[in-house]
Amino acid sequence: MSTQKEFSSLRGIIFPIHTNELRKFLPSALMFILISFCYALTRSLKDMNILQDASPIAISWLKMGAITPSMILFTMFYGKISRMTSRDGRFNIIIGYFLVFFTFALYFLLPNKDLLKLDGFSVNMIERFPSLQGLWEAIACWPISLFYIHAEAWGTFALSVIFWTFVNEITAVSQARRFYSSLSMFAAIGSILAGLILKLESVRENFSNGLKFVIAAIVVLLIIYNYFTADIRANPAYYQVEKKTKKTKMKMSFMESLKFLAQSKYLMLISILVIGYGLAISLFEMVVKALIKEHSMVMQDSGILADVYSDQQIAVGIVSIVVTLFLTQPILRRGWSFAASSTPVTALVMTLVFFTFLRFGSSLDGLLHYFNVTALHMAVIVGICNVVLIKSVKYVLFDPTKEAVYIPLDEETKVRGKAAVDGVGSRLGKSLGSLLITAMSTLFGGGDIANIRTPIVFIIIAMIVIWLIAVQALGRLKASAEAQHELEGSPHPSSRVSSKV
């Protein structure tokens, strides 16, 4: 494209996209809204369903024993599809698979969950091994567990892998900072829409009804993507899509892909960022979810689950938009390392605030009684507010900064490395968090998360410190890779920078 005129100060902060870039940006933004909408809605529905039928510790057992192996299988499947099909075929196959499964879940799996549950097995095993109650509940509620696994897979593959790989391919390095920060604002719109859907009476009464909106959104997503990519193929010069020479792809098994990841310092540092966030948010959210479950049981109203998750999604969207409009560009101007540090610093501060309240909140009983609010209710509010702020900063700053580090890499590293980092790394962090919770609660907490809050907060702090160290190291490697990328001009993917720095 031709040289662009600089934006005014206000336009540069609110919407730093040139008019002649809208043909590329708006379809990407619409796709991001739809994918984020499905992500926010399914992740809320999966938690609401499991908390309605099982204890919070069942989520930890599910993440540790089922989701990580499933993500490994999904990653292997994605790698096979990547080698066998083009970008468009890969997108349509993966998204089409989720469309089929969510349709199956809507019309068969969730409506018949009570009939399909293994209640007899669960009761018998809990009587024999009560400390493993969460495990038996996760197995007994297998229809919900299967839905939970696929909802997690959507967030990993549809959002982190499929969408961002596509956007990386059509976005120039010079556009990345402006495009990615603005795209995050549109993702927030998807979160707000999901929260509004959860407030519908039909969804409050029957959680599975929310999947009707997910299915409709996926159908629209496929239509937009295929129309968009057809225009890209017809006008590659406009979209700055380089004509790529065919090259023989190195076929790698799943273990070879992991070895490839382990040999790359660049990708390993990205993995630490992803694992750090996954571990910290997993531990933090498990404590909050236990409080939400306790609150709903005290109030004897499952509708509270829908209220809590709908308010959380709406708040995440609104806060994300505010951060995007007023903070993102000033933060990004301070450099990649400063922007990438914003999420761990926010997580550290919010973690300390939340656990301090849990430890000393009982001293406020007199004041809370004056406002007709219980300490438990207030703890839920504080926990949700902290989750909202952490996730808002994550969506607006962590995701764009993480995706930007892939751009200078060669095509093989980008596709294989990204699938390994996002497909396995993100799950590894969350699964590690689940492993720690299940082990500590079983051995020391009597199966109750409330008894292991102190070690949880220290683990979160330690992980965030490692995360911040990795950000600084990756920032130096990224600067070097981008400098080399600019020197070489990158006329073809083969000339892009290798991550084996």
Secondary structure by P-SEA (a helix, b strand, c coil): cccccccccccccccccccccccccaaaaaaaaaaaaaaaaaaaaaaaaaaaccccaaaaaaaaccaaaaaaaaaaaaaaaaacccaaaaaaaaaaaaaaaaaaaacccccccccccaaaaaaaaaaacccaaaaaaaaaaaaaaaaaaaaaaaaccccccaaaaaaaaaccccaaaaaaaaaaaaaaaaaaaaaaaaacccccccccaaaaaaaaaaaaaaaaaaaaaaaaaacccccccccccccccccccaaaaaaaaaacaaaaaaaaaaaaaaaaaaaaaaaaaaaaaaaaaaacccaaaaaaaaaaaaaaaaaaaaaaaccaaaaaaacaaaaaaaaaaaaaaaaaaaaaaaaccccaaaaaaaacccaaaaaaaaaaaaaaaaaaaaaccaaaaaaaaaccccaaaaaaaaaaaaacaaaaaaaaaaaaaaaaaaccccccccccaaaaaaaaaaaaaaaaaaaaaaaaaaaaaaaaaaaaccccccccccccc
